[in-house]
Amino acid sequence: MSLSTLSCFVFGAGLLPASALAASCGLAPAGELKAERVAAAAPTRAEPGLYEGPVWIKDALYFSDFSFAKGFPSRVRRLGPDGKVSTAIEDGGSNGLAVDAGGRLVLASHKDKALLRHAWDGAKAALLAGSYKGNVFNSPNDIAIAADGAVYFTDPDWQKAAAPGGQPVTGIYRVGTDGAVTLVDGTRPNPNGIALSPAGELLYVNASDGLLKAYPIVKGAPQAGRTLVSGLEGGDGMTLDCHGNIYVTEHGAKRVRVFSPQGRELATIRVDANVTNAAFGGKGGKTLYITGAGALWRLPLAVSGLPY
């Protein structure tokens, strides 16, 4: 997850106040909805696996495609404006993806047990964060990039076996613009989806404890989290619309549930396989893309959202 063109230009640069955007960005979903599969994104691997970490960049959707084979080999795929799917990065080793303010792709790599930045110019990916207190990470999973350039990510142990080493806890981390890594919360079992509120004052994280927690950010430092939603069924990746509503994928439940910033359930979006993550894209940022078990779905909505 990351800054979007929407959040950079609207929230970050202040071209339009967040309150004005919320009043004009469209109607949030309500009730029961169903997303449709993108046929062009059918699996091309022989082994089962997952699509993960969708992010919209310019006019295309990028997502990770990894298998359950040894090492969890992963590539980055691209759904272009022509509706065709191609391979953008052959061996990225990634799960979650994000785009930074410079348009560069940031990868949560279980292969390298690190956060990497890909510049699209053929150069070797740059290391953003590779260790904490002398140990590599478990398997970086999902990413959120703040307007001030700080990067937040989750580090569960789902793909820990991809490479040797790891951390003694499954944690939530912050990487400062100076490269310093701090542990935000090391008490939650397998933290997974992570996202920032549109104004950047709250960090949202779900985990295997079934809780969606909100961590207030004060002067760039996350504070203790408070429970916003409980009882999630396999909470996975998340995204937000321009009202600040939170779209939480629930892996085994095969659905995305939409919650208000106060934690009130607004809508349920159904799919026909396990889900992993979601991102807005398309014209006006009004198409919700959902990744899952060898499948990509889309759902046109009346509201704009963030491209991660």
Buried (B, 14 or more C-beta within 10 A) or exposed (E): BBBBBBBBEBBBEEEBEBEEBBEEBBEBBEEEBEBEBBEEBEBEBEEEBBBBBBBBBEEBBBBBBBBEEEBBBBBBBBBEEEEEBEEBBEEBBBBBBBBBBEEBBBBBBBBBBBBBBBEEEEEEBEBBBBBBEEEBBBBBBBBBBBBEBBBBBBBBBBBBBBBEEBBEBBBBBBBBEEEEBEBBBBEBEBBBBBBBBBBBEBBBBBBBBBBBBBBBBEEEEBEEBEEBBEEBEBBBBBBBBBBBBBBBBBBEBBBBBBBBBEBEEBBBBBBBBBBBBBBBBBEBBBBBBBBBBBBBBBBEBEBBBBBB
